[in-house]
Amino acid sequence: MEEGLRIIADKHPAHKTKEVQAYSESVSGRFAQHFISAPSSWLDMVERWFAGMTNKRIRRESPESSS
């Protein structure tokens, strides 16, 4: 797979539902799923990093913050 989105997720059942699997198969080659063990502290750090970026972006663009 040269191009596409790599999805790194824990082994939570929500990531492996029939609907998720069916969609993933319907867009073959677009996603590469990688499942890791649940207690992965580095993944928690990445999630926090994305949450921080999202919060800063939302705050910066919200009408209330411009006053």
Backbone hydrogen bonds, N-H to C=O, Kabsch-Sander energy under -0.5 kcal/mol:
donor,donor_aa,acceptor,acceptor_aa,energy
5,L,30,R,-2.7
6,R,4,G,-0.5
7,I,5,L,-0.6
7,I,32,A,-3.0
8,I,6,R,-0.6
9,A,7,I,-0.6
9,A,34,H,-2.5
11,K,36,I,-0.7
15,H,12,H,-1.9
16,K,13,P,-1.5
17,T,14,A,-0.7
21,Q,17,T,-2.4
22,A,18,K,-2.7
23,Y,19,E,-2.4
24,S,20,V,-2.6
25,E,21,Q,-2.2
26,S,22,A,-1.7
27,V,23,Y,-1.3
28,S,25,E,-1.0
30,R,27,V,-2.3
31,F,27,V,-0.5
32,A,5,L,-2.4
34,H,7,I,-3.2
36,I,9,A,-2.3
40,S,38,A,-2.2
41,S,39,P,-0.7
43,L,40,S,-0.6
44,D,40,S,-1.5
45,M,41,S,-1.9
46,V,42,W,-1.8
47,E,43,L,-2.5
48,R,44,D,-2.3
49,W,45,M,-2.1
50,F,46,V,-2.4
51,A,47,E,-2.3
52,G,48,R,-2.5
53,M,49,W,-2.2
54,T,50,F,-2.5
55,N,51,A,-2.7
56,K,52,G,-2.3
57,R,53,M,-2.2
58,I,54,T,-2.7
59,R,55,N,-2.6
60,R,56,K,-2.3
61,E,57,R,-1.7
62,S,58,I,-1.1
65,S,62,S,-0.9
66,S,63,P,-1.0
67,S,64,E,-1.0
